[in-house]
Amino acid sequence: MAEEEDLPLRRTKRLEKLVLDTLGIDELRDYILELKDEITRVEADIGRKQSHRSAADAFFKRP
């Protein structure tokens, strides 16, 4: 039991991997566009969160 606690935690996968063999070329391109849109959305959220963190860090910075 102690050995299990020593193991690093596995990251949870957010997206299910599709079986690509069943998709046609147009479907694969559509899938790529969906993924790119999701990446753009997540990157925008990261940018907002970094801005909030920077503002908080500046506010609470010690003189």
TORDREN-579823 format. One record per residue (C-alpha): residue number from 0; residue in three letters; y, z, x. Coordinates in nm, 4 decimals. Each point is the difference from the previous one (the first is absolute). Layout:
<sites>
- NUM ALA Y Z X
...
</sites>
This chain:
<sites>
- 0 MET 0.0000 0.0000 0.0000
- 1 ALA 0.2410 0.0780 0.2807
- 2 GLU -0.0722 -0.3435 0.1456
- 3 GLU 0.1186 -0.1676 -0.3210
- 4 GLU 0.3300 0.1849 0.0206
- 5 ASP 0.0550 -0.1267 0.3546
- 6 LEU -0.0260 -0.3658 -0.1019
- 7 PRO 0.3289 -0.1886 -0.0430
- 8 LEU 0.0966 -0.0760 -0.3568
- 9 ARG -0.0634 -0.3561 -0.1121
- 10 ARG 0.2961 -0.1839 -0.1425
- 11 THR -0.0302 -0.0945 -0.3625
- 12 LYS 0.0069 -0.3723 -0.0643
- 13 ARG 0.2694 -0.0960 -0.2470
- 14 LEU -0.1182 -0.3514 -0.0731
- 15 GLU -0.3428 -0.1224 -0.0883
- 16 LYS -0.1173 -0.2865 0.2158
- 17 LEU -0.0656 -0.3097 -0.2072
- 18 VAL -0.3082 -0.2119 0.0460
- 19 LEU 0.1753 -0.3049 0.1376
- 20 ASP -0.3037 -0.2281 -0.0226
- 21 THR 0.0460 -0.0327 -0.3761
- 22 LEU 0.3663 -0.1057 0.0175
- 23 GLY 0.1327 -0.3518 0.0357
- 24 ILE 0.2785 -0.1048 0.2339
- 25 ASP 0.2739 0.0282 -0.2648
- 26 GLU -0.1277 0.3435 -0.1041
- 27 LEU 0.0019 0.1130 0.3624
- 28 ARG 0.3585 -0.1200 0.0418
- 29 ASP 0.1003 0.1847 -0.3171
- 30 TYR -0.1705 0.3111 0.1334
- 31 ILE 0.1950 -0.0293 0.3266
- 32 LEU 0.3259 -0.0249 -0.1966
- 33 GLU -0.0909 0.3119 -0.1985
- 34 LEU -0.0735 0.1891 0.3213
- 35 LYS 0.3258 -0.1151 0.1606
- 36 ASP 0.1922 0.1140 -0.3100
- 37 GLU -0.1665 0.3399 0.0231
- 38 ILE 0.0795 0.0262 0.3715
- 39 THR 0.3646 -0.0835 -0.0720
- 40 ARG 0.0125 0.2659 -0.2717
- 41 VAL -0.1513 0.2652 0.2264
- 42 GLU 0.2280 -0.0887 0.2921
- 43 ALA 0.3040 0.0337 -0.2291
- 44 ASP -0.1187 0.3451 -0.1063
- 45 ILE -0.0488 0.1001 0.3637
- 46 GLY 0.3568 -0.1107 0.0699
- 47 ARG 0.1340 0.2118 -0.2875
- 48 LYS -0.1965 0.3018 0.1143
- 49 GLN 0.1183 -0.0402 0.3591
- 50 SER 0.3597 -0.0130 -0.1230
- 51 HIS -0.0487 0.3204 -0.1977
- 52 ARG -0.1611 0.1688 0.2983
- 53 SER 0.2806 -0.1088 0.2320
- 54 ALA 0.2610 0.1311 -0.2445
- 55 ALA -0.1839 0.3322 -0.0318
- 56 ASP -0.0397 0.0280 0.3778
- 57 ALA 0.3721 -0.0652 0.0481
- 58 PHE 0.0905 0.2553 -0.2661
- 59 PHE -0.2214 0.2765 0.1364
- 60 LYS 0.0681 -0.0711 0.3668
- 61 ARG 0.1105 0.3071 0.1894
- 62 PRO 0.3338 -0.0147 0.1805
</sites>
